[in-house]
């Protein structure tokens, strides 16, 4: 029974070995001329104003999580729109309930002030 997993282990070992060899080849054969310009932080060609180790506000993460949440919910609208005619009235009602719950959540987040940048 364990013999059937041997090809999988060989492929995993080959993949790991290939990755390690490529990283080491780059380390050994790659260019090593470090200049001051190469060591600076690249931010769209602008000089960095502050350090990269600055802490972000929790509001930043809250807005990011909410954006991802509502963005993923909108992705569910595309398959529904494509198969709208085949779903009929039950599909319409189901999506209406889905959108209503989504709007209630958005209204709750808005009233709690999670989208404010104070």
SERO-792222 format. One record per atom (N, C-alpha, C, CB): atom name; z, y, x; residue number from 1; chain. Coordinates in Angstrom, 2 decimals. Glycine has a CB too. Layout:
<drenlums>
("CA"; (Z; Y; X); NUM; "A")
...
</drenlums>
This chain:
<drenlums>
("N"; (0.00; -1.19; 0.82); 1; "A")
("CA"; (0.00; 0.00; 0.00); 1; "A")
("C"; (0.00; 1.26; 0.87); 1; "A")
("CB"; (1.20; 0.00; -0.94); 1; "A")
("N"; (0.77; 1.26; 1.95); 2; "A")
("CA"; (0.83; 2.41; 2.83); 2; "A")
("C"; (-0.47; 2.61; 3.59); 2; "A")
("CB"; (1.99; 2.26; 3.80); 2; "A")
("N"; (-1.26; 1.56; 3.69); 3; "A")
("CA"; (-2.52; 1.63; 4.42); 3; "A")
("C"; (-3.52; 2.56; 3.75); 3; "A")
("CB"; (-3.12; 0.26; 4.56); 3; "A")
("N"; (-3.42; 2.73; 2.44); 4; "A")
("CA"; (-4.36; 3.61; 1.74); 4; "A")
("C"; (-4.11; 5.08; 2.05); 4; "A")
("CB"; (-4.27; 3.37; 0.23); 4; "A")
("N"; (-2.93; 5.43; 2.59); 5; "A")
("CA"; (-2.62; 6.81; 2.93); 5; "A")
("C"; (-3.01; 7.17; 4.36); 5; "A")
("CB"; (-1.15; 7.06; 2.72); 5; "A")
("N"; (-3.43; 6.21; 5.15); 6; "A")
("CA"; (-3.78; 6.46; 6.55); 6; "A")
("C"; (-4.89; 7.49; 6.69); 6; "A")
("CB"; (-4.20; 5.16; 7.23); 6; "A")
("N"; (-5.97; 7.46; 5.90); 7; "A")
("CA"; (-7.00; 8.52; 6.03); 7; "A")
("C"; (-6.46; 9.91; 5.75); 7; "A")
("CB"; (-8.15; 8.23; 5.10); 7; "A")
("N"; (-5.53; 10.03; 4.82); 8; "A")
("CA"; (-4.94; 11.33; 4.51); 8; "A")
("C"; (-4.13; 11.84; 5.70); 8; "A")
("CB"; (-4.05; 11.26; 3.25); 8; "A")
("N"; (-3.33; 10.95; 6.29); 9; "A")
("CA"; (-2.54; 11.36; 7.46); 9; "A")
("C"; (-3.43; 11.73; 8.64); 9; "A")
("CB"; (-1.58; 10.24; 7.86); 9; "A")
("N"; (-4.54; 11.00; 8.81); 10; "A")
("CA"; (-5.47; 11.31; 9.89); 10; "A")
("C"; (-6.09; 12.69; 9.65); 10; "A")
("CB"; (-6.57; 10.22; 10.00); 10; "A")
("N"; (-6.49; 13.00; 8.43); 11; "A")
("CA"; (-7.06; 14.31; 8.13); 11; "A")
("C"; (-6.04; 15.43; 8.32); 11; "A")
("CB"; (-7.60; 14.33; 6.70); 11; "A")
("N"; (-4.80; 15.22; 7.87); 12; "A")
("CA"; (-3.76; 16.23; 8.07); 12; "A")
("C"; (-3.50; 16.45; 9.56); 12; "A")
("CB"; (-2.47; 15.81; 7.37); 12; "A")
("N"; (-3.40; 15.38; 10.32); 13; "A")
("CA"; (-3.16; 15.52; 11.77); 13; "A")
("C"; (-4.34; 16.22; 12.43); 13; "A")
("CB"; (-2.93; 14.13; 12.42); 13; "A")
("N"; (-5.55; 15.88; 12.03); 14; "A")
("CA"; (-6.73; 16.54; 12.58); 14; "A")
("C"; (-6.76; 18.03; 12.25); 14; "A")
("CB"; (-7.99; 15.88; 12.07); 14; "A")
("N"; (-6.38; 18.38; 11.03); 15; "A")
("CA"; (-6.34; 19.79; 10.64); 15; "A")
("C"; (-5.31; 20.58; 11.42); 15; "A")
("CB"; (-6.05; 19.90; 9.16); 15; "A")
("N"; (-4.12; 20.01; 11.57); 16; "A")
("CA"; (-3.07; 20.68; 12.33); 16; "A")
("C"; (-3.47; 20.80; 13.80); 16; "A")
("CB"; (-1.73; 19.91; 12.21); 16; "A")
("N"; (-4.03; 19.75; 14.34); 17; "A")
("CA"; (-4.47; 19.77; 15.74); 17; "A")
("C"; (-5.57; 20.81; 15.95); 17; "A")
("CB"; (-4.97; 18.37; 16.17); 17; "A")
("N"; (-6.53; 20.86; 15.04); 18; "A")
("CA"; (-7.60; 21.85; 15.13); 18; "A")
("C"; (-7.04; 23.27; 15.08); 18; "A")
("CB"; (-8.61; 21.64; 14.00); 18; "A")
("N"; (-6.10; 23.52; 14.18); 19; "A")
("CA"; (-5.50; 24.85; 14.08); 19; "A")
("C"; (-4.77; 25.25; 15.35); 19; "A")
("CB"; (-4.54; 24.90; 12.92); 19; "A")
("N"; (-3.98; 24.34; 15.89); 20; "A")
("CA"; (-3.23; 24.63; 17.13); 20; "A")
("C"; (-4.18; 24.86; 18.29); 20; "A")
("CB"; (-2.25; 23.46; 17.46); 20; "A")
("N"; (-5.22; 24.04; 18.40); 21; "A")
("CA"; (-6.18; 24.19; 19.50); 21; "A")
("C"; (-6.90; 25.54; 19.40); 21; "A")
("CB"; (-7.20; 23.04; 19.49); 21; "A")
("N"; (-7.30; 25.95; 18.21); 22; "A")
("CA"; (-8.00; 27.22; 18.05); 22; "A")
("C"; (-7.10; 28.40; 18.39); 22; "A")
("CB"; (-8.53; 27.36; 16.63); 22; "A")
("N"; (-5.85; 28.35; 17.97); 23; "A")
("CA"; (-4.92; 29.44; 18.29); 23; "A")
("C"; (-4.70; 29.52; 19.80); 23; "A")
("CB"; (-3.58; 29.24; 17.56); 23; "A")
("N"; (-4.50; 28.38; 20.43); 24; "A")
("CA"; (-4.27; 28.37; 21.88); 24; "A")
("C"; (-5.51; 28.80; 22.66); 24; "A")
("CB"; (-3.83; 26.98; 22.34); 24; "A")
("N"; (-6.71; 28.38; 22.21); 25; "A")
("CA"; (-7.94; 28.82; 22.87); 25; "A")
("C"; (-8.09; 30.34; 22.79); 25; "A")
("CB"; (-9.16; 28.14; 22.24); 25; "A")
("N"; (-7.78; 30.90; 21.65); 26; "A")
("CA"; (-7.84; 32.35; 21.52); 26; "A")
("C"; (-6.83; 33.02; 22.44); 26; "A")
("CB"; (-7.58; 32.77; 20.05); 26; "A")
("N"; (-5.66; 32.44; 22.54); 27; "A")
("CA"; (-4.61; 32.99; 23.40); 27; "A")
("C"; (-5.02; 32.91; 24.87); 27; "A")
("CB"; (-3.29; 32.24; 23.18); 27; "A")
("N"; (-5.66; 31.83; 25.27); 28; "A")
("CA"; (-6.02; 31.63; 26.68); 28; "A")
("C"; (-7.30; 32.37; 27.06); 28; "A")
("CB"; (-6.17; 30.14; 26.98); 28; "A")
("N"; (-8.30; 32.34; 26.17); 29; "A")
("CA"; (-9.60; 32.89; 26.52); 29; "A")
("C"; (-9.88; 34.28; 25.96); 29; "A")
("CB"; (-10.66; 31.96; 26.05); 29; "A")
("N"; (-9.06; 34.74; 25.03); 30; "A")
("CA"; (-9.29; 36.02; 24.39); 30; "A")
("C"; (-9.02; 37.20; 25.31); 30; "A")
("CB"; (-8.43; 36.13; 23.16); 30; "A")
("N"; (-9.53; 38.39; 24.92); 31; "A")
("CA"; (-9.31; 39.58; 25.74); 31; "A")
("C"; (-7.84; 39.96; 25.76); 31; "A")
("CB"; (-10.16; 40.75; 25.23); 31; "A")
("N"; (-7.40; 40.46; 26.91); 32; "A")
("CA"; (-5.99; 40.79; 27.06); 32; "A")
("C"; (-5.78; 42.26; 27.47); 32; "A")
("CB"; (-5.34; 39.88; 28.09); 32; "A")
("N"; (-6.78; 43.10; 27.33); 33; "A")
("CA"; (-6.65; 44.50; 27.71); 33; "A")
("C"; (-5.98; 45.28; 26.58); 33; "A")
("CB"; (-8.03; 45.10; 28.04); 33; "A")
("N"; (-4.68; 45.48; 26.68); 34; "A")
("CA"; (-3.95; 46.22; 25.68); 34; "A")
("C"; (-3.92; 47.69; 26.07); 34; "A")
("CB"; (-2.52; 45.67; 25.51); 34; "A")
("N"; (-4.43; 48.54; 25.22); 35; "A")
("CA"; (-4.39; 49.97; 25.46); 35; "A")
("C"; (-3.44; 50.60; 24.45); 35; "A")
("CB"; (-5.81; 50.61; 25.38); 35; "A")
("N"; (-3.12; 51.86; 24.69); 36; "A")
("CA"; (-2.22; 52.55; 23.77); 36; "A")
("C"; (-2.86; 52.68; 22.39); 36; "A")
("CB"; (-1.86; 53.95; 24.31); 36; "A")
("N"; (-4.16; 52.86; 22.36); 37; "A")
("CA"; (-4.87; 52.98; 21.09); 37; "A")
("C"; (-4.84; 51.67; 20.30); 37; "A")
("CB"; (-6.32; 53.41; 21.33); 37; "A")
("N"; (-4.95; 50.54; 20.98); 38; "A")
("CA"; (-4.91; 49.24; 20.30); 38; "A")
("C"; (-3.52; 48.91; 19.78); 38; "A")
("CB"; (-5.38; 48.15; 21.24); 38; "A")
("N"; (-2.49; 49.44; 20.40); 39; "A")
("CA"; (-1.13; 49.12; 19.99); 39; "A")
("C"; (-0.62; 50.01; 18.87); 39; "A")
("CB"; (-0.22; 49.21; 21.17); 39; "A")
("N"; (-1.36; 51.06; 18.50); 40; "A")
("CA"; (-0.90; 51.94; 17.42); 40; "A")
("C"; (-1.15; 51.28; 16.08); 40; "A")
("CB"; (-1.61; 53.31; 17.49); 40; "A")
("N"; (-0.41; 51.69; 15.09); 41; "A")
("CA"; (-0.55; 51.18; 13.74); 41; "A")
("C"; (-1.78; 51.81; 13.10); 41; "A")
("CB"; (0.71; 51.47; 12.89); 41; "A")
("N"; (-2.63; 50.98; 12.51); 42; "A")
("CA"; (-3.84; 51.48; 11.86); 42; "A")
("C"; (-3.54; 51.73; 10.39); 42; "A")
("CB"; (-5.03; 50.49; 12.02); 42; "A")
("N"; (-3.72; 52.98; 9.98); 43; "A")
("CA"; (-3.52; 53.33; 8.58); 43; "A")
("C"; (-4.67; 54.22; 8.15); 43; "A")
("CB"; (-2.15; 54.04; 8.36); 43; "A")
("N"; (-5.81; 53.65; 7.95); 44; "A")
("CA"; (-7.00; 54.35; 7.50); 44; "A")
("C"; (-7.40; 55.46; 8.46); 44; "A")
("CB"; (-6.78; 54.92; 6.12); 44; "A")
("N"; (-7.15; 55.29; 9.73); 45; "A")
("CA"; (-7.54; 56.29; 10.71); 45; "A")
("C"; (-6.58; 57.45; 10.83); 45; "A")
("CB"; (-8.87; 56.80; 10.40); 45; "A")
("N"; (-5.51; 57.45; 10.04); 46; "A")
("CA"; (-4.55; 58.55; 10.08); 46; "A")
("C"; (-3.41; 58.19; 11.01); 46; "A")
("CB"; (-4.02; 58.87; 8.66); 46; "A")
("N"; (-2.85; 59.21; 11.64); 47; "A")
("CA"; (-1.69; 58.99; 12.48); 47; "A")
("C"; (-0.49; 58.61; 11.61); 47; "A")
("CB"; (-1.38; 60.25; 13.33); 47; "A")
("N"; (0.28; 57.61; 12.00); 48; "A")
("CA"; (1.46; 57.24; 11.22); 48; "A")
("C"; (2.51; 58.36; 11.25); 48; "A")
("CB"; (2.06; 55.93; 11.74); 48; "A")
("N"; (3.09; 58.63; 10.11); 49; "A")
("CA"; (4.09; 59.70; 10.01); 49; "A")
("C"; (5.48; 59.13; 10.21); 49; "A")
("CB"; (3.99; 60.41; 8.65); 49; "A")
("N"; (5.75; 58.01; 9.58); 50; "A")
("CA"; (7.07; 57.40; 9.66); 50; "A")
("C"; (6.96; 56.00; 10.25); 50; "A")
("CB"; (7.74; 57.35; 8.26); 50; "A")
("N"; (8.09; 55.37; 10.43); 51; "A")
("CA"; (8.11; 54.01; 10.94); 51; "A")
("C"; (7.70; 53.02; 9.84); 51; "A")
("CB"; (9.50; 53.66; 11.49); 51; "A")
("N"; (7.20; 51.89; 10.24); 52; "A")
("CA"; (6.81; 50.85; 9.29); 52; "A")
("C"; (8.01; 50.08; 8.77); 52; "A")
("CB"; (5.82; 49.89; 9.93); 52; "A")
("N"; (9.15; 50.31; 9.33); 53; "A")
("CA"; (10.36; 49.58; 8.95); 53; "A")
("C"; (11.16; 50.29; 7.86); 53; "A")
("CB"; (11.24; 49.37; 10.16); 53; "A")
("N"; (10.57; 51.30; 7.26); 54; "A")
("CA"; (11.25; 52.06; 6.22); 54; "A")
("C"; (11.46; 51.20; 4.98); 54; "A")
("CB"; (10.46; 53.33; 5.86); 54; "A")
("N"; (12.58; 51.38; 4.34); 55; "A")
("CA"; (12.88; 50.61; 3.12); 55; "A")
("C"; (12.19; 51.26; 1.92); 55; "A")
("CB"; (14.41; 50.52; 2.88); 55; "A")
("N"; (11.70; 50.40; 1.05); 56; "A")
("CA"; (11.07; 50.88; -0.17); 56; "A")
("C"; (12.09; 50.88; -1.30); 56; "A")
("CB"; (9.84; 50.02; -0.54); 56; "A")
("N"; (11.89; 51.75; -2.24); 57; "A")
("CA"; (12.75; 51.82; -3.41); 57; "A")
("C"; (12.53; 50.58; -4.28); 57; "A")
("CB"; (12.47; 53.11; -4.22); 57; "A")
("N"; (13.56; 50.20; -5.01); 58; "A")
("CA"; (13.45; 49.07; -5.92); 58; "A")
("C"; (12.43; 49.38; -7.01); 58; "A")
("CB"; (14.83; 48.73; -6.55); 58; "A")
("N"; (12.29; 50.64; -7.35); 59; "A")
("CA"; (11.31; 51.04; -8.37); 59; "A")
("C"; (9.89; 50.63; -7.95); 59; "A")
("CB"; (11.37; 52.57; -8.60); 59; "A")
("N"; (9.60; 50.74; -6.66); 60; "A")
("CA"; (8.29; 50.34; -6.16); 60; "A")
("C"; (8.02; 48.88; -6.49); 60; "A")
("CB"; (8.18; 50.58; -4.65); 60; "A")
("N"; (8.99; 48.03; -6.22); 61; "A")
("CA"; (8.83; 46.60; -6.49); 61; "A")
("C"; (8.78; 46.32; -7.98); 61; "A")
("CB"; (9.95; 45.82; -5.84); 61; "A")
("N"; (9.55; 47.05; -8.76); 62; "A")
("CA"; (9.53; 46.85; -10.20); 62; "A")
("C"; (8.16; 47.18; -10.78); 62; "A")
("CB"; (10.61; 47.70; -10.88); 62; "A")
("N"; (7.59; 48.29; -10.35); 63; "A")
("CA"; (6.27; 48.67; -10.84); 63; "A")
("C"; (5.23; 47.64; -10.39); 63; "A")
("CB"; (5.88; 50.08; -10.35); 63; "A")
("N"; (5.36; 47.15; -9.15); 64; "A")
("CA"; (4.41; 46.15; -8.64); 64; "A")
("C"; (4.50; 44.86; -9.46); 64; "A")
("CB"; (4.68; 45.85; -7.16); 64; "A")
("N"; (5.70; 44.41; -9.73); 65; "A")
("CA"; (5.87; 43.18; -10.52); 65; "A")
("C"; (5.36; 43.37; -11.94); 65; "A")
("CB"; (7.36; 42.76; -10.54); 65; "A")
("N"; (5.64; 44.52; -12.53); 66; "A")
("CA"; (5.16; 44.77; -13.89); 66; "A")
("C"; (3.64; 44.87; -13.93); 66; "A")
("CB"; (5.78; 46.06; -14.44); 66; "A")
("N"; (3.06; 45.47; -12.90); 67; "A")
("CA"; (1.60; 45.54; -12.84); 67; "A")
("C"; (1.01; 44.14; -12.79); 67; "A")
("CB"; (1.14; 46.35; -11.63); 67; "A")
("N"; (1.56; 43.29; -11.94); 68; "A")
("CA"; (1.05; 41.92; -11.83); 68; "A")
("C"; (1.24; 41.18; -13.15); 68; "A")
("CB"; (1.76; 41.17; -10.68); 68; "A")
("N"; (2.40; 41.35; -13.76); 69; "A")
("CA"; (2.67; 40.68; -15.03); 69; "A")
("C"; (1.66; 41.07; -16.09); 69; "A")
("CB"; (4.08; 41.00; -15.51); 69; "A")
("N"; (1.47; 42.37; -16.30); 70; "A")
("CA"; (0.56; 42.82; -17.35); 70; "A")
("C"; (-0.90; 42.57; -16.96); 70; "A")
("CB"; (0.77; 44.29; -17.65); 70; "A")
("N"; (-1.21; 42.59; -15.68); 71; "A")
("CA"; (-2.57; 42.31; -15.24); 71; "A")
("C"; (-2.93; 40.85; -15.51); 71; "A")
("CB"; (-2.72; 42.64; -13.75); 71; "A")
("N"; (-2.00; 39.95; -15.24); 72; "A")
("CA"; (-2.26; 38.54; -15.49); 72; "A")
("C"; (-2.39; 38.28; -16.99); 72; "A")
("CB"; (-1.13; 37.66; -14.90); 72; "A")
("N"; (-1.64; 39.00; -17.78); 73; "A")
("CA"; (-1.75; 38.82; -19.23); 73; "A")
("C"; (-3.13; 39.24; -19.72); 73; "A")
("CB"; (-0.67; 39.63; -19.96); 73; "A")
("N"; (-3.69; 40.28; -19.12); 74; "A")
("CA"; (-5.02; 40.73; -19.52); 74; "A")
("C"; (-6.08; 39.69; -19.15); 74; "A")
("CB"; (-5.35; 42.08; -18.88); 74; "A")
("N"; (-5.84; 38.92; -18.10); 75; "A")
("CA"; (-6.79; 37.88; -17.70); 75; "A")
("C"; (-6.95; 36.85; -18.81); 75; "A")
("CB"; (-6.32; 37.20; -16.39); 75; "A")
("N"; (-5.91; 36.64; -19.58); 76; "A")
("CA"; (-6.00; 35.67; -20.68); 76; "A")
("C"; (-6.90; 36.17; -21.82); 76; "A")
("CB"; (-4.60; 35.37; -21.23); 76; "A")
("N"; (-7.21; 37.45; -21.85); 77; "A")
("CA"; (-8.07; 37.97; -22.90); 77; "A")
("C"; (-9.53; 37.60; -22.68); 77; "A")
("CB"; (-7.94; 39.47; -22.98); 77; "A")
("N"; (-9.96; 37.39; -21.46); 78; "A")
("CA"; (-11.37; 37.10; -21.18); 78; "A")
("C"; (-11.83; 35.77; -21.80); 78; "A")
("CB"; (-11.60; 37.07; -19.68); 78; "A")
("N"; (-11.12; 34.65; -21.57); 79; "A")
("CA"; (-11.58; 33.40; -22.20); 79; "A")
("C"; (-11.56; 33.48; -23.73); 79; "A")
("CB"; (-10.71; 32.23; -21.74); 79; "A")
("N"; (-10.60; 34.23; -24.24); 80; "A")
("CA"; (-10.54; 34.39; -25.69); 80; "A")
("C"; (-11.76; 35.15; -26.19); 80; "A")
("CB"; (-9.25; 35.13; -26.11); 80; "A")
("N"; (-12.15; 36.20; -25.46); 81; "A")
("CA"; (-13.30; 37.00; -25.88); 81; "A")
("C"; (-14.60; 36.19; -25.79); 81; "A")
("CB"; (-13.41; 38.27; -25.03); 81; "A")
("N"; (-14.69; 35.32; -24.78); 82; "A")
("CA"; (-15.90; 34.52; -24.62); 82; "A")
("C"; (-16.04; 33.51; -25.76); 82; "A")
("CB"; (-15.88; 33.80; -23.27); 82; "A")
("N"; (-14.95; 32.91; -26.16); 83; "A")
("CA"; (-15.02; 31.89; -27.21); 83; "A")
("C"; (-14.48; 32.40; -28.55); 83; "A")
("CB"; (-14.23; 30.64; -26.79); 83; "A")
("N"; (-14.67; 33.68; -28.81); 84; "A")
("CA"; (-14.13; 34.29; -30.03); 84; "A")
("C"; (-14.70; 33.67; -31.29); 84; "A")
("CB"; (-14.40; 35.77; -30.02); 84; "A")
("N"; (-16.02; 33.46; -31.33); 85; "A")
("CA"; (-16.65; 32.94; -32.55); 85; "A")
("C"; (-16.24; 31.50; -32.84); 85; "A")
("CB"; (-18.17; 33.02; -32.42); 85; "A")
("N"; (-16.04; 30.69; -31.78); 86; "A")
("CA"; (-15.68; 29.29; -32.00); 86; "A")
("C"; (-14.22; 29.14; -32.45); 86; "A")
("CB"; (-15.91; 28.48; -30.71); 86; "A")
("N"; (-13.36; 30.09; -32.11); 87; "A")
("CA"; (-11.94; 29.96; -32.44); 87; "A")
("C"; (-11.66; 30.28; -33.90); 87; "A")
("CB"; (-11.11; 30.88; -31.56); 87; "A")
("N"; (-12.44; 31.14; -34.48); 88; "A")
("CA"; (-12.26; 31.46; -35.88); 88; "A")
("C"; (-11.04; 32.34; -36.14); 88; "A")
("CB"; (-12.15; 30.20; -36.69); 88; "A")
("N"; (-10.53; 32.25; -37.36); 89; "A")
("CA"; (-9.42; 33.10; -37.78); 89; "A")
("C"; (-8.13; 32.70; -37.07); 89; "A")
("CB"; (-9.23; 33.02; -39.30); 89; "A")
("N"; (-7.92; 31.43; -36.84); 90; "A")
("CA"; (-6.68; 31.01; -36.19); 90; "A")
("C"; (-6.62; 31.54; -34.75); 90; "A")
("CB"; (-6.56; 29.46; -36.19); 90; "A")
("N"; (-7.74; 31.57; -34.05); 91; "A")
("CA"; (-7.78; 32.14; -32.71); 91; "A")
("C"; (-7.53; 33.63; -32.73); 91; "A")
("CB"; (-9.11; 31.85; -32.05); 91; "A")
("N"; (-8.06; 34.31; -33.75); 92; "A")
("CA"; (-7.84; 35.75; -33.88); 92; "A")
("C"; (-6.37; 36.05; -34.13); 92; "A")
("CB"; (-8.69; 36.32; -35.00); 92; "A")
("N"; (-5.75; 35.31; -35.03); 93; "A")
("CA"; (-4.34; 35.53; -35.35); 93; "A")
("C"; (-3.46; 35.22; -34.14); 93; "A")
("CB"; (-3.91; 34.67; -36.56); 93; "A")
("N"; (-3.76; 34.15; -33.45); 94; "A")
("CA"; (-2.99; 33.77; -32.27); 94; "A")
("C"; (-3.08; 34.86; -31.21); 94; "A")
("CB"; (-3.49; 32.44; -31.70); 94; "A")
("N"; (-4.27; 35.39; -30.96); 95; "A")
("CA"; (-4.42; 36.43; -29.96); 95; "A")
("C"; (-3.80; 37.74; -30.43); 95; "A")
("CB"; (-5.89; 36.65; -29.62); 95; "A")
("N"; (-3.83; 37.99; -31.72); 96; "A")
("CA"; (-3.17; 39.19; -32.24); 96; "A")
("C"; (-1.66; 39.11; -32.00); 96; "A")
("CB"; (-3.46; 39.36; -33.75); 96; "A")
("N"; (-1.08; 37.94; -32.23); 97; "A")
("CA"; (0.36; 37.76; -31.95); 97; "A")
("C"; (0.63; 37.91; -30.45); 97; "A")
("CB"; (0.84; 36.36; -32.43); 97; "A")
("N"; (-0.24; 37.36; -29.61); 98; "A")
("CA"; (-0.10; 37.48; -28.16); 98; "A")
("C"; (-0.13; 38.95; -27.73); 98; "A")
("CB"; (-1.21; 36.69; -27.45); 98; "A")
("N"; (-1.09; 39.70; -28.23); 99; "A")
("CA"; (-1.20; 41.12; -27.87); 99; "A")
("C"; (-0.02; 41.90; -28.42); 99; "A")
("CB"; (-2.52; 41.71; -28.41); 99; "A")
("N"; (0.45; 41.55; -29.60); 100; "A")
("CA"; (1.61; 42.24; -30.16); 100; "A")
("C"; (2.85; 42.02; -29.29); 100; "A")
("CB"; (1.87; 41.75; -31.60); 100; "A")
("N"; (3.08; 40.78; -28.86); 101; "A")
("CA"; (4.22; 40.49; -27.99); 101; "A")
("C"; (4.07; 41.22; -26.66); 101; "A")
("CB"; (4.35; 38.96; -27.74); 101; "A")
("N"; (2.85; 41.29; -26.15); 102; "A")
("CA"; (2.59; 42.02; -24.91); 102; "A")
("C"; (2.88; 43.51; -25.08); 102; "A")
("CB"; (1.13; 41.81; -24.47); 102; "A")
("N"; (2.49; 44.08; -26.19); 103; "A")
("CA"; (2.76; 45.50; -26.44); 103; "A")
("C"; (4.25; 45.77; -26.66); 103; "A")
("CB"; (1.98; 45.99; -27.65); 103; "A")
("N"; (4.95; 44.85; -27.28); 104; "A")
("CA"; (6.40; 45.00; -27.43); 104; "A")
("C"; (7.07; 45.00; -26.06); 104; "A")
("CB"; (7.00; 43.87; -28.33); 104; "A")
("N"; (6.64; 44.11; -25.19); 105; "A")
("CA"; (7.18; 44.08; -23.83); 105; "A")
("C"; (6.86; 45.35; -23.07); 105; "A")
("CB"; (6.65; 42.89; -23.08); 105; "A")
("N"; (5.63; 45.85; -23.21); 106; "A")
("CA"; (5.25; 47.10; -22.55); 106; "A")
("C"; (6.08; 48.27; -23.07); 106; "A")
("CB"; (3.75; 47.38; -22.75); 106; "A")
("N"; (6.29; 48.33; -24.37); 107; "A")
("CA"; (7.09; 49.39; -24.96); 107; "A")
("C"; (8.54; 49.32; -24.46); 107; "A")
("CB"; (7.04; 49.31; -26.49); 107; "A")
("N"; (9.08; 48.13; -24.36); 108; "A")
("CA"; (10.44; 47.94; -23.86); 108; "A")
("C"; (10.57; 48.43; -22.42); 108; "A")
("CB"; (10.84; 46.46; -23.94); 108; "A")
("N"; (9.60; 48.06; -21.60); 109; "A")
("CA"; (9.61; 48.49; -20.19); 109; "A")
("C"; (9.49; 50.01; -20.10); 109; "A")
("CB"; (8.47; 47.81; -19.40); 109; "A")
("N"; (8.64; 50.57; -20.93); 110; "A")
("CA"; (8.44; 52.01; -20.92); 110; "A")
("C"; (9.71; 52.74; -21.36); 110; "A")
("CB"; (7.26; 52.39; -21.83); 110; "A")
("N"; (10.36; 52.27; -22.41); 111; "A")
("CA"; (11.58; 52.92; -22.91); 111; "A")
("C"; (12.75; 52.75; -21.93); 111; "A")
("CB"; (11.97; 52.34; -24.29); 111; "A")
("N"; (12.79; 51.66; -21.17); 112; "A")
("CA"; (13.85; 51.47; -20.18); 112; "A")
("C"; (13.63; 52.35; -18.95); 112; "A")
("CB"; (13.92; 50.00; -19.76); 112; "A")
("N"; (12.45; 52.95; -18.80); 113; "A")
("CA"; (12.17; 53.81; -17.68); 113; "A")
("C"; (11.77; 53.09; -16.40); 113; "A")
("CB"; (13.35; 54.63; -17.42); 113; "A")
("N"; (11.31; 51.86; -16.52); 114; "A")
("CA"; (10.93; 51.10; -15.34); 114; "A")
("C"; (9.65; 51.62; -14.71); 114; "A")
("CB"; (10.77; 49.65; -15.69); 114; "A")
("N"; (8.87; 52.42; -15.45); 115; "A")
("CA"; (7.62; 52.95; -14.92); 115; "A")
("C"; (7.77; 54.36; -14.38); 115; "A")
("CB"; (6.56; 52.92; -15.98); 115; "A")
("N"; (8.97; 54.89; -14.37); 116; "A")
("CA"; (9.22; 56.25; -13.86); 116; "A")
("C"; (9.38; 56.21; -12.35); 116; "A")
("CB"; (10.47; 56.89; -14.51); 116; "A")
("N"; (8.89; 57.24; -11.66); 117; "A")
("CA"; (8.95; 57.32; -10.20); 117; "A")
("C"; (9.98; 58.32; -9.73); 117; "A")
("CB"; (7.60; 57.69; -9.64); 117; "A")
("N"; (11.05; 58.51; -10.41); 118; "A")
("CA"; (12.08; 59.51; -10.01); 118; "A")
("C"; (12.67; 59.23; -8.68); 118; "A")
("CB"; (13.17; 59.57; -11.01); 118; "A")
</drenlums>
